[in-house]
């Protein structure tokens, strides 16, 4: 059952993401929480993740497709692979100017779970690929 619960938790996390329900994503997290972004510093705590979500919602509109979720038997670790289908809405500091550019980008994430809740998210994508698509 632990593996099935982890798969369900990660699936609900991405369902909330695709619905634009950042509060729903945050409800699946537990403290202490660590968010490892592709580029930049680790964000610690659910409040920092909520600030990140607000920033991302302002600058990007993204939907994930072709999501595949995997988990270990204990339900303590999981991974997902997916395609990010996005629109660059507002210029993000240090990145190219936003002009409503569309992008499609393969990505993946790794999760740590404790008692059925997410305590760590690590996200990876090819920033160079994204930059080439939005220039």
Secondary structure as UniProt FT lines:
FT   HELIX           2..18
FT   TURN            19..20
FT   HELIX           22..26
FT   TURN            27..28
FT   STRAND          29..36
FT   STRAND          43..44
FT   HELIX           46..59
FT   STRAND          60..71
FT   TURN            73..74
FT   STRAND          77..88
FT   TURN            93..94
FT   STRAND          102..114
FT   TURN            115..116
FT   STRAND          117..125
FT   HELIX           127..134
//
